[in-house]
Amino acid sequence: LADDPAFSEELAMMREKLYGFLQETEDPRVVGPVPDIFENYQRFAPMRSFPRPDWVKERYRIDH
């Protein structure tokens, strides 16, 4: 839904709320000396993949 233009106002509102909360709680991803530090950690294992739930296939008619 984040890419759906019909929800652009809601997405902007949610992003603003999240950013405000992260600043208010002094989250290091926002106020730290290197805000993107968590994105720079080296991964030593691949990310796990999760199977899609059946409701995704039914609701969005995904064949794979």
N, C-alpha and C positions, 0 to 999 in steps of 0.2 A: 504493500500500500504506500510505502514511502515514495515510490516513483509515480504514483497516480496523482495527476494534477488536481483531481477532485479533493484530495486530502492535504493540499499544500499548506493551507492555513493552520490545520491541526498539527502538522509536522513542525512548522515554524514555532508554534506555541509550545510544543513539547520540548523542542531543542532549547528554547529560551529558558523554560523552567528547569531543565536538567542542568544547563550551564550555570544558572543562578544558584542551584542547590550545590553544585560542585564548588563554586566560589565560596559560598556561605560556610561549607564544611571544610574549607581549605584542602580540598582534594589535591594531592600532589600532581595529578595529571593536568591540572589547570593552573595551580599557583606555585608549583615546585620550580626549582632552578632550571630543570629541563622538562617541560611539560610532556614531551612525548617519550619519556624515559621507558615507560612500559612497552612501547612499541619497538624499542631498540634492543631488548633482551634477546640474546641468541637462543634459538630453540634447539634442544638436543633430541627431541623426538617429534615425529610428524604429528600434525593435528589429527585428532580422531574424527572420523566421519560418522554421522548418525543416519540411520535409514529414515526416509520420509514417512510420516504417518499416513495411514490410509485416507484420512479425511482430506489431506492435501490433494491427492489424486482425484477423489470424488468431487471436491468443491471446484478445483481449477482445471479438471479434465487433463491431467498430466499423464501421459502414457508411459513414461520411463521412470 
